[in-house]
């Protein structure tokens, strides 16, 4: 379970959100809806221990995240960022980097990868493509597919439909729904209230 309690973040004199409290529980999909991309990203970074709160706290499984423990908790989380700049890399190389696998291990896992890609409408030819040559919406779905393959207790996605077309947005929300399991916390941020409807719990971020 991830809990955020009475959280406020101010950056450069600007309040991104204040008095934010909610829980993301196992067996549920939780969507955090806001109208500001910067605020949503700040919230996710607070979850990961990258950004300190001005007020309140974040905890995982009842243990407060502090700078000394943040890296330990991040190992439990499959994190999908909103922005991803990977230069001069083939997709195959990027996948091995993100998953921490050798080439031989990736060969064994290709069937599982193709299954994820089929669900996300990603062409297999993208595997050998240069990262920068792919459209942003496809890049986002490729990174999302890695979260589905990692054996992590928590999946945290920052605006996973941000760069999607109307058609591919439906593909992504359907995929997010498929990630739900009794033992996992699935949580994502979004500025799109329609995409949030896939969630069991919807939280409005107060600015």
PADO-395941 format. One line per field, with one value per residue: residue number from 1; residue in one letter; x, y, z of N, C-alpha, C in turn. Coordinates in steps of 0.2 Angstrom, whole numbers, always signed. Layout:
<sites>
num [NUM|...]
residuo [A|...]
n_east [X|...]
n_north [Y|...]
n_up [Z|...]
ca_east [X|...]
ca_north [Y|...]
ca_up [Z|...]
c_east [X|...]
c_north [Y|...]
c_up [Z|...]
</sites>
This chain:
<sites>
num [1|2|3|4|5|6|7|8|9|10|11|12|13|14|15|16|17|18|19|20|21|22|23|24|25|26|27|28|29|30|31|32|33|34|35|36|37|38|39|40|41|42|43|44|45|46|47|48|49|50|51|52|53|54|55|56|57|58|59|60|61|62|63|64|65|66|67|68|69|70|71|72|73|74|75|76|77|78|79|80|81|82|83|84|85|86|87|88|89|90|91|92|93|94|95|96|97|98|99|100|101|102|103|104|105|106|107|108|109|110|111|112|113|114|115|116|117|118|119|120|121|122|123|124|125|126|127|128|129|130|131|132|133|134|135|136|137|138|139|140|141|142|143|144|145|146|147|148|149|150|151|152|153|154|155|156|157|158|159|160|161|162|163|164|165|166|167|168|169|170|171|172|173|174|175|176|177|178|179|180|181|182|183|184|185|186|187|188|189|190|191|192|193|194|195|196|197|198|199|200|201|202|203|204|205|206|207]
residuo [X|X|X|X|X|X|X|X|X|X|X|X|X|X|X|X|X|X|X|X|X|X|X|X|X|X|X|X|X|X|X|X|X|X|X|X|X|X|X|X|X|X|X|X|X|X|X|X|X|X|X|X|X|X|X|X|X|X|X|X|X|X|X|X|X|X|X|X|X|X|X|X|X|X|X|X|X|X|X|X|X|X|X|X|X|X|X|X|X|X|X|X|X|X|X|X|X|X|X|X|X|X|X|X|X|X|X|X|X|X|X|X|X|X|X|X|X|X|X|X|X|X|X|X|X|X|X|X|X|X|X|X|X|X|X|X|X|X|X|X|X|X|X|X|X|X|X|X|X|X|X|X|X|X|X|X|X|X|X|X|X|X|X|X|X|X|X|X|X|X|X|X|X|X|X|X|X|X|X|X|X|X|X|X|X|X|X|X|X|X|X|X|X|X|X|X|X|X|X|X|X|X|X|X|X|X|X]
n_east [+4|+3|+4|-1|+0|-8|+0|+10|+18|+29|+37|+49|+42|+29|+14|+12|+3|-8|-11|-14|-21|-22|-24|-16|-21|-17|-23|-31|-34|-28|-31|-24|-30|-26|-24|-13|+3|+15|+13|+8|+19|+27|+21|+22|+36|+38|+33|+43|+53|+62|+59|+57|+44|+35|+27|+18|+18|+25|+22|+26|+19|+16|+28|+37|+44|+60|+75|+86|+80|+74|+79|+79|+65|+62|+66|+56|+47|+39|+42|+35|+40|+34|+41|+55|+71|+81|+95|+104|+102|+97|+80|+80|+92|+89|+79|+85|+93|+84|+77|+88|+94|+103|+108|+105|+95|+85|+82|+75|+64|+57|+45|+36|+38|+33|+19|+16|+18|+9|-3|-2|-2|+10|+22|+32|+43|+48|+57|+70|+73|+79|+79|+75|+69|+56|+39|+32|+21|+22|+35|+31|+22|+31|+40|+30|+27|+37|+35|+25|+31|+41|+43|+37|+30|+23|+16|+19|+14|+17|+7|+3|-5|-2|+5|-3|-13|-30|-35|-25|-24|-35|-31|-20|-27|-34|-24|-18|-29|-27|-16|-20|-19|-22|-11|-4|+0|-7|-5|-8|-5|-14|-20|-32|-48|-56|-48|-45|-56|-54|-49|-51|-52|-53|-43|-44|-32|-28|-25]
n_north [-6|+11|+26|+43|+58|+72|+80|+93|+102|+115|+124|+135|+146|+143|+134|+118|+108|+105|+99|+85|+69|+52|+34|+21|+5|-13|-24|-14|-2|+14|+31|+47|+62|+78|+95|+100|+96|+97|+97|+84|+77|+81|+75|+61|+60|+63|+52|+43|+47|+57|+70|+81|+83|+98|+98|+85|+67|+53|+36|+18|+3|+6|+11|+26|+35|+41|+51|+42|+29|+29|+24|+10|+7|+11|+0|-9|-4|-3|+9|+21|+34|+50|+57|+53|+52|+44|+43|+38|+24|+8|+0|-13|-13|-4|-10|-21|-13|-7|-18|-24|-36|-48|-51|-65|-68|-60|-66|-77|-71|-66|-70|-67|-53|-50|-53|-43|-32|-35|-33|-19|-14|-13|-14|-28|-25|-14|-17|-18|-6|+11|+21|+35|+36|+32|+36|+47|+42|+29|+26|+29|+18|+7|+9|+7|-6|-13|-11|-20|-32|-33|-40|-33|-26|-15|-3|+11|+24|+39|+49|+41|+41|+53|+56|+49|+45|+47|+34|+25|+29|+22|+9|+9|+12|+1|-9|-4|-8|-22|-24|-25|-34|-45|-44|-33|-15|-3|+12|+27|+44|+57|+69|+68|+65|+56|+45|+41|+34|+21|+17|+10|+18|+35|+50|+67|+79|+93|+109]
n_up [+0|-4|+4|+5|+15|+20|+11|+4|-8|-13|-25|-30|-24|-28|-26|-29|-26|-12|+5|+2|+2|+2|-1|-10|-14|-13|-26|-32|-44|-45|-49|-51|-53|-61|-66|-70|-77|-71|-58|-56|-59|-49|-38|-41|-41|-27|-22|-26|-18|-23|-22|-9|+2|+7|+17|+27|+23|+14|+13|+12|+13|+26|+31|+33|+19|+18|+14|+16|+15|+3|-9|-7|-7|-20|-27|-26|-35|-51|-62|-73|-82|-87|-97|-108|-112|-122|-130|-145|-145|-148|-148|-143|-136|-126|-119|-113|-104|-96|-90|-85|-90|-98|-115|-119|-109|-113|-125|-121|-115|-125|-130|-120|-120|-133|-131|-122|-131|-141|-134|-132|-145|-152|-165|-169|-177|-171|-162|-166|-170|-170|-156|-156|-169|-168|-166|-153|-146|-147|-142|-128|-125|-127|-116|-106|-108|-102|-88|-86|-87|-77|-61|-50|-35|-35|-47|-54|-63|-73|-80|-92|-103|-110|-122|-131|-145|-149|-152|-148|-135|-129|-130|-121|-109|-108|-106|-94|-86|-87|-79|-66|-50|-36|-28|-31|-31|-42|-49|-56|-64|-72|-83|-90|-88|-93|-96|-83|-79|-80|-68|-51|-40|-39|-38|-35|-38|-28|-31]
ca_east [+0|+6|-1|+2|-4|-7|+6|+11|+24|+30|+43|+51|+37|+23|+11|+9|-3|-8|-15|-16|-21|-25|-21|-17|-21|-16|-29|-35|-31|-29|-29|-24|-31|-25|-25|-6|+7|+21|+11|+7|+25|+30|+18|+26|+43|+38|+32|+49|+58|+66|+57|+54|+38|+36|+22|+15|+23|+23|+24|+25|+17|+16|+35|+38|+49|+65|+80|+90|+76|+70|+82|+77|+58|+62|+67|+50|+42|+40|+41|+35|+40|+30|+46|+60|+75|+86|+99|+108|+101|+91|+75|+82|+97|+86|+75|+90|+95|+78|+76|+94|+95|+108|+105|+102|+89|+80|+79|+71|+59|+54|+38|+32|+38|+28|+13|+14|+17|+2|-8|-1|-2|+17|+24|+38|+49|+51|+63|+77|+73|+83|+74|+73|+66|+49|+34|+32|+16|+25|+40|+28|+20|+36|+42|+25|+27|+42|+32|+21|+35|+44|+40|+37|+24|+20|+17|+18|+14|+16|+3|+4|-8|+0|+7|-6|-18|-37|-36|-20|-26|-40|-27|-16|-31|-36|-18|-18|-34|-25|-11|-23|-19|-23|-5|+0|-3|-6|-6|-6|-7|-17|-24|-37|-53|-59|-43|-45|-62|-52|-47|-56|-52|-50|-42|-43|-26|-30|-20]
ca_north [+0|+18|+32|+50|+61|+80|+82|+99|+104|+121|+125|+142|+150|+141|+128|+114|+105|+105|+94|+79|+63|+46|+28|+16|-1|-19|-26|-9|+3|+21|+36|+54|+67|+85|+99|+103|+91|+98|+95|+77|+74|+82|+70|+55|+61|+63|+44|+39|+50|+61|+77|+81|+87|+104|+96|+79|+62|+47|+29|+12|-3|+9|+14|+32|+36|+46|+50|+36|+23|+30|+19|+3|+7|+11|-6|-12|+0|-2|+16|+23|+41|+54|+59|+48|+54|+39|+44|+34|+17|+3|-2|-19|-12|+0|-15|-24|-9|-6|-24|-27|-42|-50|-53|-72|-68|-56|-70|-81|-68|-62|-72|-63|-47|-50|-53|-36|-28|-36|-29|-12|-12|-11|-18|-31|-22|-8|-20|-17|+1|+16|+24|+42|+36|+30|+42|+48|+38|+22|+26|+28|+12|+3|+9|+5|-13|-15|-11|-26|-38|-33|-43|-28|-26|-8|-1|+18|+27|+46|+52|+36|+42|+59|+57|+44|+47|+45|+27|+22|+30|+17|+3|+10|+11|-6|-12|-3|-12|-29|-25|-26|-40|-45|-43|-27|-8|+0|+19|+32|+50|+59|+75|+66|+62|+50|+39|+39|+30|+14|+15|+8|+24|+41|+55|+73|+83|+99|+114]
ca_up [+0|-4|+7|+5|+20|+21|+8|+1|-12|-15|-29|-32|-21|-31|-23|-34|-23|-5|+9|-2|+6|-1|-1|-16|-11|-17|-29|-35|-49|-42|-53|-48|-59|-60|-72|-71|-78|-67|-51|-56|-59|-43|-34|-42|-38|-20|-20|-27|-14|-27|-21|-3|+4|+12|+23|+26|+22|+10|+16|+8|+18|+33|+33|+29|+15|+20|+10|+17|+13|-3|-14|-6|-9|-27|-30|-26|-39|-58|-63|-80|-82|-93|-102|-108|-117|-123|-136|-149|-143|-151|-143|-140|-131|-121|-115|-109|-99|-92|-87|-81|-93|-104|-122|-119|-105|-117|-130|-117|-113|-131|-131|-115|-123|-139|-128|-120|-136|-144|-130|-133|-152|-154|-170|-168|-180|-167|-157|-169|-172|-166|-151|-159|-175|-166|-163|-145|-143|-147|-136|-122|-125|-126|-109|-102|-108|-97|-82|-86|-87|-71|-56|-44|-31|-36|-53|-54|-70|-73|-86|-97|-110|-111|-129|-135|-150|-147|-153|-144|-128|-127|-130|-115|-103|-107|-104|-87|-82|-86|-74|-59|-47|-29|-24|-33|-31|-48|-48|-62|-64|-78|-84|-94|-84|-97|-95|-76|-77|-79|-61|-46|-36|-43|-33|-38|-35|-26|-33]
c_east [+4|+1|+3|-3|-3|-1|+5|+17|+24|+37|+44|+45|+30|+21|+9|+3|-2|-13|-18|-15|-25|-21|-22|-16|-19|-23|-34|-31|-33|-27|-29|-24|-30|-25|-18|-1|+13|+19|+10|+14|+29|+27|+21|+33|+43|+37|+39|+55|+63|+65|+54|+48|+39|+31|+20|+21|+20|+26|+22|+24|+18|+23|+36|+44|+54|+71|+85|+87|+73|+73|+80|+70|+58|+63|+61|+45|+44|+38|+41|+34|+36|+35|+52|+64|+81|+89|+103|+108|+95|+87|+77|+88|+94|+82|+79|+92|+90|+77|+82|+95|+100|+104|+102|+96|+84|+77|+74|+64|+55|+47|+34|+32|+33|+21|+11|+14|+11|-3|-8|-1|+5|+19|+31|+44|+52|+57|+69|+78|+77|+78|+71|+69|+58|+45|+34|+27|+19|+30|+37|+25|+25|+39|+36|+25|+32|+40|+28|+25|+39|+40|+41|+30|+20|+21|+15|+19|+13|+13|+4|+0|-7|+1|+3|-12|-25|-38|-31|-21|-31|-36|-23|-21|-33|-30|-17|-23|-31|-19|-14|-22|-20|-17|-1|-4|-2|-9|-4|-9|-10|-20|-31|-42|-56|-55|-44|-51|-60|-51|-53|-57|-49|-49|-40|-37|-28|-24|-20]
c_north [+6|+23|+38|+54|+68|+83|+89|+100|+111|+121|+132|+147|+148|+134|+124|+110|+105|+101|+88|+73|+58|+40|+24|+9|-7|-21|-21|-5|+10|+26|+43|+58|+74|+88|+102|+97|+91|+96|+87|+74|+75|+77|+63|+55|+61|+55|+41|+42|+54|+68|+77|+85|+93|+103|+89|+73|+57|+41|+23|+6|+0|+11|+20|+32|+42|+45|+44|+29|+23|+25|+12|+2|+7|+5|-11|-9|-1|+5|+18|+30|+44|+56|+54|+50|+48|+40|+39|+27|+14|+1|-8|-18|-8|-5|-19|-20|-8|-12|-27|-34|-43|-51|-60|-72|-65|-61|-75|-78|-64|-64|-68|-56|-46|-50|-46|-32|-29|-32|-22|-10|-9|-16|-21|-28|-16|-11|-18|-10|+6|+20|+31|+42|+34|+36|+41|+43|+31|+21|+25|+21|+6|+3|+6|-3|-16|-16|-18|-32|-38|-36|-38|-28|-20|-6|+7|+22|+35|+48|+47|+37|+49|+60|+52|+48|+45|+37|+23|+23|+24|+10|+3|+9|+4|-10|-11|-7|-19|-30|-26|-33|-40|-42|-36|-20|-6|+7|+23|+39|+52|+66|+74|+62|+56|+44|+37|+35|+23|+12|+13|+14|+30|+47|+62|+77|+90|+104|+120]
c_up [+0|-1|+7|+10|+21|+17|+4|-2|-14|-19|-31|-30|-24|-28|-28|-32|-15|-1|+5|+2|+3|+0|-8|-13|-16|-20|-32|-40|-46|-47|-50|-54|-57|-67|-74|-71|-73|-60|-51|-56|-53|-38|-35|-40|-30|-18|-21|-22|-17|-25|-14|-2|+8|+18|+21|+25|+17|+13|+11|+13|+25|+35|+29|+25|+17|+15|+10|+15|+6|-9|-13|-8|-16|-30|-30|-32|-47|-60|-71|-80|-88|-98|-102|-114|-117|-130|-139|-146|-147|-146|-140|-134|-125|-116|-111|-103|-94|-87|-83|-84|-98|-110|-122|-115|-109|-122|-127|-116|-119|-131|-126|-117|-129|-136|-126|-126|-140|-141|-131|-140|-154|-159|-168|-171|-176|-163|-160|-171|-168|-162|-154|-165|-174|-164|-156|-142|-142|-142|-129|-120|-124|-119|-104|-102|-103|-90|-81|-86|-81|-65|-50|-41|-32|-43|-53|-60|-70|-80|-92|-103|-112|-119|-134|-140|-146|-147|-148|-136|-125|-126|-123|-109|-102|-104|-96|-83|-82|-81|-67|-57|-40|-25|-26|-32|-38|-47|-54|-61|-71|-78|-88|-90|-87|-96|-88|-75|-77|-72|-56|-41|-39|-38|-37|-34|-34|-27|-27]
</sites>
